[in-house]
Amino acid sequence: MDGFCTLTVFFEAPFWVGLYERTEGNRYEVCKITFGAEPKDYEVYDFLLKNWRQFPFSPVLASEGSDQRRKNPKRVQREIRRAMETPVLSTKAQQALQLQREQNKQARKAHTRAEKEAEEARQYALRQEKKKAKHKGR
C-alpha cells in the first residue's frame, strides 16, 4: 500500500491545532486535533502514539493519485521550509473538515430531536396518569 501521513501543527487563535492528514491509495482523510497550549515535539509524538485510534477522521474523499517520481531532495527541503513558514489548511482538508462538521451537526440534531420527543412523550404519559388518578378521586 502506498500511503503517507502528515501532521501540521499551527496556531489558530486562541489554541494550537494539529491537522493530521492521511492518504492511502485513492483515499484522503483528515482530522483536526486541538492541543490548547503550545505542545512540545515529544508531547505531540506521545499524543499521536497513545490516541491515534480515537481520532475522528472526516469521511473519505477521493484523492488524485500521488506522483510516484522521485523528487529532488533539495526541492523537498525547500518545500518543507516553505510549509514551516506559512502553515495553512489545504482546500481539500477544509472541505473534509466541513463535511465532518455537517455530519456531526446532523447527528446532533437527530439526537436532540429524539430526546425532545421522548421528553414530550414522558410528559404526556404523566399528564394522562394524573387525569386518571383525578378521575378515580385520589
CORQUI-V442348 format. One record per pair of residues at least 12 apart in sequence whose ideal C-beta (glycine too) atoms are under 8 Angstrom apart, sorted by the first residue. I is the first residue (numbers start at 1). J is the second residue. D is the distance in whole Angstrom. If there is no record, write none. Layout:
BEGIN
i:j:d
I:J:D
I:J:D
END
This chain:
BEGIN
i:j:d
1:24:6
1:25:7
2:24:7
2:25:7
2:66:7
2:68:8
3:22:7
3:23:6
3:24:3
3:25:7
4:22:7
4:23:6
4:66:8
5:20:7
5:21:7
5:22:4
5:23:8
6:20:8
6:21:5
6:22:8
7:19:7
7:20:5
7:21:8
7:44:7
7:48:7
8:21:8
8:83:7
8:87:5
9:35:7
9:39:7
9:44:6
9:87:8
10:87:4
10:88:8
11:38:8
15:34:5
15:35:7
15:36:6
16:34:8
16:35:4
16:36:7
16:37:7
16:38:5
16:39:6
17:32:6
17:33:7
17:34:6
17:35:7
18:32:7
18:33:4
18:34:8
18:35:6
18:39:8
18:44:7
19:31:8
19:32:6
19:33:8
19:89:6
19:93:6
20:32:8
20:33:6
20:48:8
20:55:6
21:90:8
21:93:6
22:57:8
23:63:6
23:66:7
26:62:6
26:63:6
26:65:7
27:60:5
27:61:8
27:62:8
27:63:7
28:60:7
28:61:5
28:62:7
28:63:4
28:92:6
28:96:7
29:57:4
29:58:6
29:59:8
29:60:6
29:61:7
29:96:7
30:57:7
30:58:5
30:92:8
30:93:5
30:96:4
30:97:6
31:55:4
31:56:6
31:57:5
31:58:7
32:97:6
33:47:8
33:55:7
35:47:8
56:100:7
57:100:8
58:96:4
58:97:6
58:99:6
58:100:4
59:96:7
59:99:6
59:100:7
59:103:7
61:92:7
61:95:7
61:96:5
61:99:8
63:92:7
END
